[in-house]
Amino acid sequence: MKHIFITLFLFSSLTGFSQNDPKEVTPDILKKIEAEADKEVAEYRKTMKTEDKTTEAIAFEVAKHRLFLIMEKKVAIDYTTYGMNKAAGEHADGYDKLMNLYYNKLLKLLSSEDKKILIKAQKAWLAFRDAEGEMITMMMKEEYSGGGTIQTNIATGNYSSMIIQRTEEIFNYYNTILINKQP
């Protein structure tokens, strides 16, 4: 058993050292990445278990999977610290777009009074996001983090996680209403 772990370690080390030099993800490369992701997403959709999901839940899962694939493919091409941060930031931007899409869909399903509550909550969350972004940036300071370029990856990951979590929450509010409106 010990030999299996050593072999796996050596193999992963060798493949890590044999990588090509990182490249910038140009618009042409991005088009190829998106085309590959779209093919993989089509296959993913075929394998999804959909019997207990709303049409919107399926679309949301597919959109999330596409965002992940694109980020993964970008990082495989540009695995520099900058490249990873850029890919993660763009991944978060994709989630932000999803959040706005489902926020607007949720608003349309709420009564006038309840819309006010959602708007108030979202404004509070945006204020939190901005303040937390400042906190994340502050914590990258060498005096708090110990320094190193990895701190930017950690910060980008933390910020992205906030966006992803809120997107999931907004979608779940929306989807709950859809489920409860089904006959």
Secondary structure as UniProt FT lines:
FT   HELIX           2..17
FT   HELIX           27..47
FT   TURN            51..52
FT   HELIX           55..77
FT   HELIX           81..109
FT   HELIX           112..139
FT   HELIX           142..145
FT   HELIX           150..181
//
